């Protein structure tokens, strides 16, 4: 029964790989778009309200991509017993866990606090400055983590 | 290690579904994230 399941997975391996790459494209595309928008906000602080409305939609795109990635990743992983011993694979999984936890932080802390700070954003108050530091670290983790994952995907495939 | 990776993948899938529903519910279906400053966008 188990071997039948694995042979079924291997039969559709090319399609599962396709969805794994597609998931990465969806997520990384959103991360790059978010970074460009945040850079725009740095130069146009009075556009904070627009950014606050757009970023949850980009976040939604990342979660859709992450869902596709985790399901396809699991299906790719199951028949490949022993791959978990490779240090590069372990590094990739560590980055995946990092961006996953960072994504939860971005959704549950960064996004709601950003919404609250929008009215005072262009005045660059002390609260805005403190928030920018924390959110900046989360954004950098997201950027480096996602690019790291995609580079390691390229090495594996 | 094998089962840890499987568990993490399953956990991530379920969390992703949760956040997709959470964001759709807040941004598309309710006025929860509508603020006074929204009128500036119109």
N, CA and C atoms of all chains as a GROMACS GRO file, in nm:
protein
  597
    1UNK      N    1   0.083  -0.121   0.000
    1UNK     CA    2   0.000   0.000   0.000
    1UNK      C    3   0.087   0.126   0.000
    2UNK      N    4   0.190   0.123   0.091
    2UNK     CA    5   0.279   0.237   0.101
    2UNK      C    6   0.361   0.257  -0.026
    3UNK      N    7   0.413   0.144  -0.081
    3UNK     CA    8   0.494   0.154  -0.202
    3UNK      C    9   0.409   0.196  -0.322
    4UNK      N   10   0.281   0.156  -0.322
    4UNK     CA   11   0.190   0.200  -0.429
    4UNK      C   12   0.174   0.352  -0.425
    5UNK      N   13   0.163   0.405  -0.304
    5UNK     CA   14   0.149   0.549  -0.285
    5UNK      C   15   0.273   0.622  -0.336
    6UNK      N   16   0.393   0.569  -0.299
    6UNK     CA   17   0.518   0.632  -0.342
    6UNK      C   18   0.536   0.622  -0.493
    7UNK      N   19   0.496   0.508  -0.553
    7UNK     CA   20   0.511   0.496  -0.699
    7UNK      C   21   0.415   0.591  -0.771
    8UNK      N   22   0.298   0.614  -0.709
    8UNK     CA   23   0.203   0.712  -0.765
    8UNK      C   24   0.266   0.851  -0.761
    9UNK      N   25   0.330   0.883  -0.647
    9UNK     CA   26   0.394   1.015  -0.634
    9UNK      C   27   0.505   1.031  -0.740
   10UNK      N   28   0.588   0.926  -0.753
   10UNK     CA   29   0.699   0.934  -0.850
   10UNK      C   30   0.648   0.948  -0.993
   11UNK      N   31   0.534   0.888  -1.022
   11UNK     CA   32   0.474   0.897  -1.156
   11UNK      C   33   0.441   1.043  -1.190
   12UNK      N   34   0.394   1.116  -1.090
   12UNK     CA   35   0.356   1.255  -1.113
   12UNK      C   36   0.462   1.353  -1.063
   13UNK      N   37   0.586   1.304  -1.048
   13UNK     CA   38   0.695   1.382  -0.992
   13UNK      C   39   0.718   1.515  -1.067
   14UNK      N   40   0.714   1.509  -1.203
   14UNK     CA   41   0.740   1.631  -1.281
   14UNK      C   42   0.634   1.738  -1.252
   15UNK      N   43   0.508   1.694  -1.236
   15UNK     CA   44   0.401   1.789  -1.206
   15UNK      C   45   0.414   1.845  -1.065
   16UNK      N   46   0.455   1.759  -0.973
   16UNK     CA   47   0.473   1.805  -0.834
   16UNK      C   48   0.587   1.909  -0.830
   17UNK      N   49   0.696   1.882  -0.905
   17UNK     CA   50   0.806   1.978  -0.914
   17UNK      C   51   0.756   2.111  -0.973
   18UNK      N   52   0.670   2.099  -1.077
   18UNK     CA   53   0.615   2.220  -1.140
   18UNK      C   54   0.541   2.304  -1.035
   19UNK      N   55   0.457   2.239  -0.954
   19UNK     CA   56   0.382   2.313  -0.853
   19UNK      C   57   0.474   2.367  -0.743
   20UNK      N   58   0.583   2.295  -0.715
   20UNK     CA   59   0.679   2.343  -0.615
   20UNK      C   60   0.746   2.472  -0.664
   21UNK      N   61   0.785   2.473  -0.790
   21UNK     CA   62   0.847   2.593  -0.848
   21UNK      C   63   0.742   2.706  -0.857
   22UNK      N   64   0.619   2.669  -0.898
   22UNK     CA   65   0.511   2.769  -0.909
   22UNK      C   66   0.484   2.835  -0.773
   23UNK      N   67   0.483   2.754  -0.667
   23UNK     CA   68   0.463   2.808  -0.532
   23UNK      C   69   0.571   2.907  -0.495
   24UNK      N   70   0.696   2.875  -0.532
   24UNK     CA   71   0.808   2.964  -0.503
   24UNK      C   72   0.795   3.094  -0.582
   25UNK      N   73   0.751   3.084  -0.708
   25UNK     CA   74   0.733   3.204  -0.793
   25UNK      C   75   0.626   3.294  -0.730
   26UNK      N   76   0.514   3.234  -0.689
   26UNK     CA   77   0.403   3.311  -0.630
   26UNK      C   78   0.451   3.383  -0.503
   27UNK      N   79   0.519   3.311  -0.415
   27UNK     CA   80   0.564   3.371  -0.288
   27UNK      C   81   0.674   3.475  -0.310
   28UNK      N   82   0.776   3.438  -0.386
   28UNK     CA   83   0.888   3.530  -0.406
   28UNK      C   84   0.843   3.655  -0.481
   29UNK      N   85   0.751   3.638  -0.576
   29UNK     CA   86   0.698   3.754  -0.649
   29UNK      C   87   0.635   3.854  -0.554
   30UNK      N   88   0.560   3.802  -0.459
   30UNK     CA   89   0.494   3.888  -0.361
   30UNK      C   90   0.596   3.956  -0.269
   31UNK      N   91   0.699   3.881  -0.229
   31UNK     CA   92   0.802   3.937  -0.140
   31UNK      C   93   0.876   4.052  -0.209
   32UNK      N   94   0.912   4.033  -0.336
   32UNK     CA   95   0.982   4.137  -0.410
   32UNK      C   96   0.892   4.259  -0.428
   33UNK      N   97   0.763   4.234  -0.461
   33UNK     CA   98   0.668   4.345  -0.478
   33UNK      C   99   0.654   4.423  -0.347
   34UNK      N  100   0.645   4.350  -0.234
   34UNK     CA  101   0.632   4.416  -0.102
   34UNK      C  102   0.755   4.500  -0.073
   35UNK      N  103   0.873   4.449  -0.106
   35UNK     CA  104   0.996   4.524  -0.080
   35UNK      C  105   1.001   4.652  -0.163
   36UNK      N  106   0.956   4.645  -0.288
   36UNK     CA  107   0.954   4.764  -0.374
   36UNK      C  108   0.855   4.866  -0.317
   37UNK      N  109   0.739   4.817  -0.272
   37UNK     CA  110   0.637   4.907  -0.215
   37UNK      C  111   0.690   4.972  -0.086
   38UNK      N  112   0.761   4.897  -0.004
   38UNK     CA  113   0.815   4.953   0.120
   38UNK      C  114   0.926   5.054   0.092
   39UNK      N  115   1.001   5.030  -0.014
   39UNK     CA  116   1.103   5.127  -0.056
   39UNK      C  117   1.035   5.256  -0.103
   40UNK      N  118   0.924   5.240  -0.175
   40UNK     CA  119   0.843   5.353  -0.221
   40UNK      C  120   0.792   5.434  -0.101
   41UNK      N  121   0.749   5.361   0.004
   41UNK     CA  122   0.699   5.426   0.126
   41UNK      C  123   0.807   5.510   0.194
   42UNK      N  124   0.931   5.464   0.184
   42UNK     CA  125   1.044   5.537   0.243
   42UNK      C  126   1.056   5.676   0.179
   43UNK      N  127   1.031   5.681   0.048
   43UNK     CA  128   1.042   5.808  -0.025
   43UNK      C  129   0.911   5.887  -0.022
   44UNK      N  130   0.799   5.817  -0.006
   44UNK     CA  131   0.667   5.883  -0.003
   44UNK      C  132   0.592   5.844   0.124
   45UNK      N  133   0.632   5.899   0.240
   45UNK     CA  134   0.568   5.857   0.366
   45UNK      C  135   0.420   5.891   0.376
   46UNK      N  136   0.374   5.987   0.296
   46UNK     CA  137   0.231   6.021   0.302
   46UNK      C  138   0.143   5.918   0.229
   47UNK      N  139   0.206   5.816   0.171
   47UNK     CA  140   0.132   5.709   0.102
   47UNK      C  141   0.110   5.588   0.192
   48UNK      N  142   0.133   5.606   0.323
   48UNK     CA  143   0.124   5.493   0.417
   48UNK      C  144  -0.013   5.424   0.413
   49UNK      N  145  -0.119   5.503   0.395
   49UNK     CA  146  -0.253   5.442   0.394
   49UNK      C  147  -0.270   5.346   0.276
   50UNK      N  148  -0.214   5.382   0.162
   50UNK     CA  149  -0.222   5.293   0.044
   50UNK      C  150  -0.143   5.165   0.070
   51UNK      N  151  -0.023   5.182   0.126
   51UNK     CA  152   0.062   5.066   0.155
   51UNK      C  153  -0.008   4.972   0.255
   52UNK      N  154  -0.074   5.032   0.357
   52UNK     CA  155  -0.145   4.951   0.458
   52UNK      C  156  -0.258   4.871   0.397
   53UNK      N  157  -0.315   4.920   0.289
   53UNK     CA  158  -0.424   4.847   0.222
   53UNK      C  159  -0.373   4.738   0.130
   54UNK      N  160  -0.256   4.761   0.071
   54UNK     CA  161  -0.203   4.666  -0.029
   54UNK      C  162  -0.127   4.549   0.036
   55UNK      N  163  -0.052   4.579   0.144
   55UNK     CA  164   0.034   4.474   0.203
   55UNK      C  165  -0.041   4.348   0.250
   56UNK      N  166  -0.164   4.356   0.307
   56UNK     CA  167  -0.232   4.230   0.341
   56UNK      C  168  -0.260   4.142   0.219
   57UNK      N  169  -0.281   4.206   0.104
   57UNK     CA  170  -0.308   4.128  -0.018
   57UNK      C  171  -0.180   4.057  -0.066
   58UNK      N  172  -0.067   4.127  -0.049
   58UNK     CA  173   0.060   4.063  -0.084
   58UNK      C  174   0.090   3.949   0.014
   59UNK      N  175   0.053   3.972   0.138
   59UNK     CA  176   0.070   3.869   0.240
   59UNK      C  177  -0.014   3.745   0.207
   60UNK      N  178  -0.135   3.770   0.160
   60UNK     CA  179  -0.223   3.661   0.118
   60UNK      C  180  -0.156   3.580   0.007
   61UNK      N  181  -0.094   3.650  -0.087
   61UNK     CA  182  -0.024   3.583  -0.198
   61UNK      C  183   0.089   3.494  -0.145
   62UNK      N  184   0.164   3.544  -0.045
   62UNK     CA  185   0.273   3.464   0.013
   62UNK      C  186   0.218   3.337   0.076
   63UNK      N  187   0.106   3.348   0.150
   63UNK     CA  188   0.050   3.230   0.216
   63UNK      C  189  -0.003   3.129   0.114
   64UNK      N  190  -0.061   3.178   0.004
   64UNK     CA  191  -0.107   3.085  -0.101
   64UNK      C  192   0.014   3.010  -0.158
   65UNK      N  193   0.121   3.087  -0.186
   65UNK     CA  194   0.244   3.027  -0.238
   65UNK      C  195   0.303   2.927  -0.140
   66UNK      N  196   0.304   2.964  -0.012
   66UNK     CA  197   0.360   2.875   0.091
   66UNK      C  198   0.278   2.747   0.106
   67UNK      N  199   0.148   2.758   0.088
   67UNK     CA  200   0.063   2.638   0.094
   67UNK      C  201   0.098   2.543  -0.021
   68UNK      N  202   0.108   2.599  -0.142
   68UNK     CA  203   0.144   2.516  -0.259
   68UNK      C  204   0.282   2.454  -0.238
   69UNK      N  205   0.376   2.537  -0.185
   69UNK     CA  206   0.513   2.488  -0.161
   69UNK      C  207   0.517   2.376  -0.059
   70UNK      N  208   0.441   2.391   0.052
   70UNK     CA  209   0.450   2.290   0.157
   70UNK      C  210   0.384   2.158   0.116
   71UNK      N  211   0.271   2.166   0.044
   71UNK     CA  212   0.206   2.042  -0.001
   71UNK      C  213   0.292   1.972  -0.106
   72UNK      N  214   0.338   2.048  -0.206
   72UNK     CA  215   0.421   1.987  -0.311
   72UNK      C  216   0.556   1.941  -0.253
   73UNK      N  217   0.610   2.020  -0.160
   73UNK     CA  218   0.737   1.984  -0.096
   73UNK      C  219   0.725   1.853  -0.018
   74UNK      N  220   0.612   1.837   0.050
   74UNK     CA  221   0.589   1.713   0.125
   74UNK      C  222   0.581   1.594   0.031
   75UNK      N  223   0.510   1.611  -0.082
   75UNK     CA  224   0.496   1.502  -0.179
   75UNK      C  225   0.630   1.468  -0.246
   76UNK      N  226   0.714   1.572  -0.263
   76UNK     CA  227   0.848   1.545  -0.320
   76UNK      C  228   0.937   1.476  -0.218
   77UNK      N  229   0.918   1.512  -0.092
   77UNK     CA  230   1.006   1.461   0.014
   77UNK      C  231   0.977   1.315   0.049
   78UNK      N  232   0.847   1.279   0.054
   78UNK     CA  233   0.806   1.146   0.104
   78UNK      C  234   0.882   1.026   0.042
   79UNK      N  235   0.894   1.018  -0.092
   79UNK     CA  236   0.963   0.900  -0.146
   79UNK      C  237   1.116   0.909  -0.140
   80UNK      N  238   1.168   1.025  -0.101
   80UNK     CA  239   1.314   1.043  -0.104
   80UNK      C  240   1.375   1.025   0.035
   81UNK      N  241   1.369   0.906   0.085
   81UNK     CA  242   1.424   0.877   0.219
   81UNK      C  243   1.575   0.897   0.214
   82UNK      N  244   1.629   0.971   0.308
   82UNK     CA  245   1.774   0.994   0.314
   82UNK      C  246   1.813   1.135   0.277
   83UNK      N  247   1.723   1.206   0.203
   83UNK     CA  248   1.756   1.344   0.161
   83UNK      C  249   1.769   1.436   0.283
   84UNK      N  250   1.699   1.399   0.392
   84UNK     CA  251   1.702   1.484   0.512
   84UNK      C  252   1.842   1.485   0.577
   85UNK      N  253   1.929   1.394   0.535
   85UNK     CA  254   2.065   1.391   0.589
   85UNK      C  255   2.158   1.493   0.527
   86UNK      N  256   2.119   1.548   0.410
   86UNK     CA  257   2.205   1.645   0.341
   86UNK      C  258   2.200   1.780   0.414
   87UNK      N  259   2.318   1.839   0.434
   87UNK     CA  260   2.324   1.965   0.510
   87UNK      C  261   2.255   2.079   0.434
   88UNK      N  262   2.264   2.076   0.300
   88UNK     CA  263   2.199   2.182   0.220
   88UNK      C  264   2.047   2.173   0.233
   89UNK      N  265   1.996   2.050   0.237
   89UNK     CA  266   1.852   2.031   0.255
   89UNK      C  267   1.809   2.080   0.393
   90UNK      N  268   1.892   2.049   0.493
   90UNK     CA  269   1.862   2.094   0.629
   90UNK      C  270   1.863   2.247   0.637
   91UNK      N  271   1.960   2.309   0.564
   91UNK     CA  272   1.968   2.455   0.562
   91UNK      C  273   1.841   2.513   0.498
   92UNK      N  274   1.798   2.450   0.388
   92UNK     CA  275   1.676   2.495   0.320
   92UNK      C  276   1.556   2.485   0.413
   93UNK      N  277   1.544   2.374   0.483
   93UNK     CA  278   1.432   2.356   0.576
   93UNK      C  279   1.438   2.458   0.690
   94UNK      N  280   1.560   2.489   0.735
   94UNK     CA  281   1.576   2.589   0.841
   94UNK      C  282   1.528   2.726   0.792
   95UNK      N  283   1.562   2.759   0.666
   95UNK     CA  284   1.517   2.886   0.609
   95UNK      C  285   1.365   2.888   0.593
   96UNK      N  286   1.308   2.772   0.552
   96UNK     CA  287   1.163   2.763   0.536
   96UNK      C  288   1.094   2.788   0.672
   97UNK      N  289   1.146   2.726   0.777
   97UNK     CA  290   1.087   2.746   0.911
   97UNK      C  291   1.103   2.893   0.954
   98UNK      N  292   1.219   2.952   0.921
   98UNK     CA  293   1.244   3.093   0.955
   98UNK      C  294   1.143   3.186   0.886
   99UNK      N  295   1.123   3.169   0.754
   99UNK     CA  296   1.028   3.257   0.683
   99UNK      C  297   0.884   3.229   0.726
  100UNK      N  298   0.858   3.105   0.764
  100UNK     CA  299   0.725   3.068   0.812
  100UNK      C  300   0.693   3.141   0.944
  101UNK      N  301   0.786   3.136   1.040
  101UNK     CA  302   0.766   3.205   1.169
  101UNK      C  303   0.764   3.356   1.149
  102UNK      N  304   0.852   3.403   1.060
  102UNK     CA  305   0.856   3.547   1.029
  102UNK      C  306   0.723   3.593   0.967
  103UNK      N  307   0.665   3.508   0.884
  103UNK     CA  308   0.535   3.539   0.822
  103UNK      C  309   0.425   3.553   0.926
  104UNK      N  310   0.428   3.466   1.026
  104UNK     CA  311   0.329   3.474   1.134
  104UNK      C  312   0.348   3.606   1.210
  105UNK      N  313   0.474   3.642   1.238
  105UNK     CA  314   0.504   3.768   1.307
  105UNK      C  315   0.457   3.888   1.224
  106UNK      N  316   0.482   3.884   1.093
  106UNK     CA  317   0.441   3.995   1.005
  106UNK      C  318   0.289   4.013   1.005
  107UNK      N  319   0.217   3.900   1.006
  107UNK     CA  320   0.070   3.907   1.000
  107UNK      C  321   0.006   3.944   1.132
  108UNK      N  322   0.062   3.891   1.242
  108UNK     CA  323  -0.004   3.910   1.371
  108UNK      C  324   0.048   4.031   1.449
  109UNK      N  325   0.168   4.081   1.417
  109UNK     CA  326   0.221   4.197   1.491
  109UNK      C  327   0.245   4.317   1.400
  110UNK      N  328   0.322   4.296   1.291
  110UNK     CA  329   0.361   4.409   1.206
  110UNK      C  330   0.240   4.473   1.139
  111UNK      N  331   0.160   4.391   1.073
  111UNK     CA  332   0.046   4.446   0.997
  111UNK      C  333  -0.055   4.522   1.085
  112UNK      N  334  -0.103   4.466   1.198
  112UNK     CA  335  -0.197   4.543   1.281
  112UNK      C  336  -0.138   4.672   1.337
  113UNK      N  337  -0.008   4.667   1.377
  113UNK     CA  338   0.055   4.789   1.432
  113UNK      C  339   0.078   4.894   1.325
  114UNK      N  340   0.105   4.850   1.204
  114UNK     CA  341   0.123   4.944   1.093
  114UNK      C  342  -0.008   5.019   1.069
  115UNK      N  343  -0.119   4.946   1.071
  115UNK     CA  344  -0.251   5.008   1.052
  115UNK      C  345  -0.276   5.117   1.157
  116UNK      N  346  -0.234   5.089   1.281
  116UNK     CA  347  -0.256   5.187   1.389
  116UNK      C  348  -0.168   5.310   1.370
  117UNK      N  349  -0.049   5.292   1.311
  117UNK     CA  350   0.047   5.403   1.300
  117UNK      C  351   0.029   5.487   1.174
  118UNK      N  352  -0.057   5.443   1.083
  118UNK     CA  353  -0.074   5.514   0.955
  118UNK      C  354  -0.100   5.666   0.973
  119UNK      N  355  -0.192   5.707   1.064
  119UNK     CA  356  -0.220   5.851   1.073
  119UNK      C  357  -0.098   5.937   1.111
  120UNK      N  358  -0.004   5.878   1.188
  120UNK     CA  359   0.113   5.956   1.231
  120UNK      C  360   0.240   5.921   1.151
  121UNK      N  361   0.224   5.841   1.046
  121UNK     CA  362   0.340   5.791   0.972
  121UNK      C  363   0.425   5.904   0.912
  122UNK      N  364   0.359   5.999   0.847
  122UNK     CA  365   0.436   6.106   0.779
  122UNK      C  366   0.504   6.201   0.878
  123UNK      N  367   0.458   6.200   1.005
  123UNK     CA  368   0.525   6.285   1.106
  123UNK      C  369   0.651   6.218   1.162
  124UNK      N  370   0.670   6.092   1.129
  124UNK     CA  371   0.787   6.015   1.173
  124UNK      C  372   0.810   6.025   1.324
  125UNK      N  373   0.708   5.993   1.400
  125UNK     CA  374   0.714   5.999   1.546
  125UNK      C  375   0.807   5.890   1.601
  126UNK      N  376   0.830   5.896   1.734
  126UNK     CA  377   0.919   5.797   1.796
  126UNK      C  378   0.864   5.655   1.779
  127UNK      N  379   0.732   5.643   1.791
  127UNK     CA  380   0.669   5.510   1.774
  127UNK      C  381   0.688   5.457   1.633
  128UNK      N  382   0.678   5.548   1.537
  128UNK     CA  383   0.697   5.508   1.396
  128UNK      C  384   0.842   5.461   1.376
  129UNK      N  385   0.936   5.535   1.436
  129UNK     CA  386   1.078   5.499   1.422
  129UNK      C  387   1.106   5.361   1.482
  130UNK      N  388   1.051   5.337   1.603
  130UNK     CA  389   1.071   5.206   1.669
  130UNK      C  390   1.008   5.094   1.588
  131UNK      N  391   0.888   5.122   1.536
  131UNK     CA  392   0.818   5.022   1.456
  131UNK      C  393   0.898   4.992   1.329
  132UNK      N  394   0.952   5.097   1.267
  132UNK     CA  395   1.028   5.079   1.143
  132UNK      C  396   1.147   4.986   1.163
  133UNK      N  397   1.212   4.999   1.281
  133UNK     CA  398   1.328   4.912   1.309
  133UNK      C  399   1.284   4.765   1.314
  134UNK      N  400   1.179   4.736   1.391
  134UNK     CA  401   1.132   4.596   1.405
  134UNK      C  402   1.081   4.542   1.272
  135UNK      N  403   1.001   4.624   1.204
  135UNK     CA  404   0.945   4.580   1.076
  135UNK      C  405   1.055   4.564   0.971
  136UNK      N  406   1.157   4.651   0.980
  136UNK     CA  407   1.270   4.644   0.885
  136UNK      C  408   1.346   4.513   0.899
  137UNK      N  409   1.367   4.470   1.025
  137UNK     CA  410   1.436   4.342   1.049
  137UNK      C  411   1.353   4.227   0.991
  138UNK      N  412   1.221   4.230   1.017
  138UNK     CA  413   1.132   4.123   0.965
  138UNK      C  414   1.134   4.122   0.812
  139UNK      N  415   1.135   4.240   0.752
  139UNK     CA  416   1.138   4.249   0.604
  139UNK      C  417   1.269   4.193   0.550
  140UNK      N  418   1.381   4.226   0.617
  140UNK     CA  419   1.512   4.176   0.573
  140UNK      C  420   1.518   4.023   0.585
  141UNK      N  421   1.464   3.970   0.696
  141UNK     CA  422   1.461   3.824   0.715
  141UNK      C  423   1.381   3.758   0.603
  142UNK      N  424   1.266   3.820   0.571
  142UNK     CA  425   1.180   3.768   0.466
  142UNK      C  426   1.253   3.768   0.331
  143UNK      N  427   1.316   3.881   0.298
  143UNK     CA  428   1.387   3.895   0.170
  143UNK      C  429   1.500   3.793   0.158
  144UNK      N  430   1.588   3.790   0.260
  144UNK     CA  431   1.704   3.700   0.254
  144UNK      C  432   1.660   3.553   0.261
  145UNK      N  433   1.561   3.525   0.346
  145UNK     CA  434   1.512   3.388   0.362
  145UNK      C  435   1.454   3.334   0.233
  146UNK      N  436   1.365   3.410   0.170
  146UNK     CA  437   1.300   3.362   0.048
  146UNK      C  438   1.399   3.346  -0.067
  147UNK      N  439   1.490   3.443  -0.081
  147UNK     CA  440   1.592   3.430  -0.186
  147UNK      C  441   1.683   3.310  -0.159
  148UNK      N  442   1.717   3.289  -0.033
  148UNK     CA  443   1.799   3.173   0.005
  148UNK      C  444   1.731   3.043  -0.031
  149UNK      N  445   1.600   3.035  -0.003
  149UNK     CA  446   1.523   2.913  -0.034
  149UNK      C  447   1.525   2.886  -0.185
  150UNK      N  448   1.503   2.990  -0.263
  150UNK     CA  449   1.497   2.973  -0.410
  150UNK      C  450   1.634   2.934  -0.466
  151UNK      N  451   1.740   2.994  -0.411
  151UNK     CA  452   1.875   2.958  -0.457
  151UNK      C  453   1.903   2.810  -0.424
  152UNK      N  454   1.863   2.768  -0.304
  152UNK     CA  455   1.885   2.627  -0.266
  152UNK      C  456   1.797   2.532  -0.348
  153UNK      N  457   1.678   2.580  -0.387
  153UNK     CA  458   1.592   2.499  -0.476
  153UNK      C  459   1.662   2.475  -0.608
  154UNK      N  460   1.727   2.580  -0.658
  154UNK     CA  461   1.800   2.571  -0.786
  154UNK      C  462   1.912   2.466  -0.774
  155UNK      N  463   1.981   2.464  -0.660
  155UNK     CA  464   2.089   2.368  -0.639
  155UNK      C  465   2.032   2.224  -0.639
  156UNK      N  466   1.915   2.206  -0.576
  156UNK     CA  467   1.857   2.071  -0.567
  156UNK      C  468   1.802   2.019  -0.700
  157UNK      N  469   1.742   2.111  -0.780
  157UNK     CA  470   1.683   2.062  -0.906
  157UNK      C  471   1.779   2.080  -1.021
  158UNK      N  472   1.442   1.281   1.204
  158UNK     CA  473   1.447   1.397   1.114
  158UNK      C  474   1.338   1.387   1.007
  159UNK      N  475   1.321   1.263   0.954
  159UNK     CA  476   1.222   1.238   0.848
  159UNK      C  477   1.083   1.281   0.895
  160UNK      N  478   1.046   1.240   1.016
  160UNK     CA  479   0.912   1.272   1.067
  160UNK      C  480   0.899   1.417   1.110
  161UNK      N  481   1.011   1.478   1.148
  161UNK     CA  482   1.007   1.621   1.186
  161UNK      C  483   0.972   1.703   1.063
  162UNK      N  484   1.037   1.670   0.950
  162UNK     CA  485   1.012   1.745   0.826
  162UNK      C  486   0.868   1.725   0.778
  163UNK      N  487   0.819   1.602   0.790
  163UNK     CA  488   0.679   1.576   0.753
  163UNK      C  489   0.584   1.657   0.843
  164UNK      N  490   0.612   1.657   0.972
  164UNK     CA  491   0.527   1.732   1.066
  164UNK      C  492   0.530   1.881   1.037
  165UNK      N  493   0.650   1.934   1.010
  165UNK     CA  494   0.664   2.078   0.980
  165UNK      C  495   0.586   2.112   0.853
  166UNK      N  496   0.596   2.026   0.751
  166UNK     CA  497   0.525   2.052   0.624
  166UNK      C  498   0.374   2.054   0.646
  167UNK      N  499   0.325   1.958   0.723
  167UNK     CA  500   0.180   1.951   0.750
  167UNK      C  501   0.138   2.074   0.829
  168UNK      N  502   0.217   2.110   0.929
  168UNK     CA  503   0.187   2.228   1.011
  168UNK      C  504   0.183   2.355   0.926
  169UNK      N  505   0.280   2.366   0.834
  169UNK     CA  506   0.285   2.485   0.747
  169UNK      C  507   0.164   2.490   0.654
  170UNK      N  508   0.125   2.375   0.600
  170UNK     CA  509   0.007   2.370   0.512
  170UNK      C  510  -0.116   2.419   0.586
  171UNK      N  511  -0.136   2.366   0.706
  171UNK     CA  512  -0.256   2.402   0.784
  171UNK      C  513  -0.252   2.549   0.825
  172UNK      N  514  -0.133   2.598   0.865
  172UNK     CA  515  -0.120   2.740   0.904
  172UNK      C  516  -0.146   2.830   0.784
  173UNK      N  517  -0.096   2.789   0.666
  173UNK     CA  518  -0.118   2.868   0.544
  173UNK      C  519  -0.267   2.881   0.515
  174UNK      N  520  -0.340   2.769   0.528
  174UNK     CA  521  -0.485   2.772   0.505
  174UNK      C  522  -0.550   2.866   0.606
  175UNK      N  523  -0.505   2.858   0.731
  175UNK     CA  524  -0.560   2.946   0.836
  175UNK      C  525  -0.541   3.093   0.798
  176UNK      N  526  -0.419   3.130   0.757
  176UNK     CA  527  -0.392   3.271   0.725
  176UNK      C  528  -0.463   3.317   0.599
  177UNK      N  529  -0.479   3.226   0.501
  177UNK     CA  530  -0.554   3.262   0.380
  177UNK      C  531  -0.698   3.298   0.420
  178UNK      N  532  -0.759   3.212   0.503
  178UNK     CA  533  -0.897   3.238   0.549
  178UNK      C  534  -0.901   3.365   0.634
  179UNK      N  535  -0.803   3.381   0.722
  179UNK     CA  536  -0.795   3.497   0.813
  179UNK      C  537  -0.788   3.629   0.734
  180UNK      N  538  -0.700   3.632   0.633
  180UNK     CA  539  -0.684   3.755   0.554
  180UNK      C  540  -0.807   3.781   0.468
  181UNK      N  541  -0.858   3.676   0.403
  181UNK     CA  542  -0.978   3.693   0.319
  181UNK      C  543  -1.095   3.744   0.404
  182UNK      N  544  -1.110   3.686   0.523
  182UNK     CA  545  -1.218   3.726   0.613
  182UNK      C  546  -1.204   3.872   0.655
  183UNK      N  547  -1.082   3.912   0.691
  183UNK     CA  548  -1.061   4.050   0.739
  183UNK      C  549  -1.061   4.155   0.630
  184UNK      N  550  -1.005   4.119   0.514
  184UNK     CA  551  -0.987   4.220   0.409
  184UNK      C  552  -1.099   4.222   0.305
  185UNK      N  553  -1.162   4.108   0.283
  185UNK     CA  554  -1.262   4.100   0.176
  185UNK      C  555  -1.405   4.101   0.230
  186UNK      N  556  -1.424   4.033   0.345
  186UNK     CA  557  -1.561   4.009   0.388
  186UNK      C  558  -1.610   4.097   0.503
  187UNK      N  559  -1.519   4.161   0.575
  187UNK     CA  560  -1.566   4.243   0.688
  187UNK      C  561  -1.509   4.384   0.678
  188UNK      N  562  -1.556   4.469   0.766
  188UNK     CA  563  -1.505   4.607   0.769
  188UNK      C  564  -1.405   4.624   0.883
  189UNK      N  565  -1.358   4.510   0.937
  189UNK     CA  566  -1.270   4.514   1.054
  189UNK      C  567  -1.146   4.601   1.031
  190UNK      N  568  -1.088   4.590   0.913
  190UNK     CA  569  -0.966   4.666   0.886
  190UNK      C  570  -0.993   4.796   0.811
  191UNK      N  571  -1.116   4.845   0.820
  191UNK     CA  572  -1.146   4.976   0.760
  191UNK      C  573  -1.125   5.083   0.867
  192UNK      N  574  -1.047   5.183   0.833
  192UNK     CA  575  -1.012   5.286   0.930
  192UNK      C  576  -1.061   5.422   0.883
  193UNK      N  577  -1.051   5.518   0.975
  193UNK     CA  578  -1.094   5.653   0.940
  193UNK      C  579  -1.013   5.706   0.822
  194UNK      N  580  -0.884   5.668   0.821
  194UNK     CA  581  -0.798   5.720   0.714
  194UNK      C  582  -0.828   5.658   0.578
  195UNK      N  583  -0.916   5.560   0.574
  195UNK     CA  584  -0.955   5.501   0.446
  195UNK      C  585  -1.016   5.603   0.351
  196UNK      N  586  -1.086   5.701   0.411
  196UNK     CA  587  -1.154   5.800   0.325
  196UNK      C  588  -1.053   5.884   0.246
  197UNK      N  589  -0.928   5.892   0.296
  197UNK     CA  590  -0.824   5.967   0.223
  197UNK      C  591  -0.789   5.900   0.090
  198UNK      N  592  -0.819   5.770   0.082
  198UNK     CA  593  -0.782   5.698  -0.040
  198UNK      C  594  -0.881   5.722  -0.154
  199UNK      N  595  -1.003   5.764  -0.114
  199UNK     CA  596  -1.108   5.779  -0.215
  199UNK      C  597  -1.091   5.911  -0.289
   0.00000   0.00000   0.00000
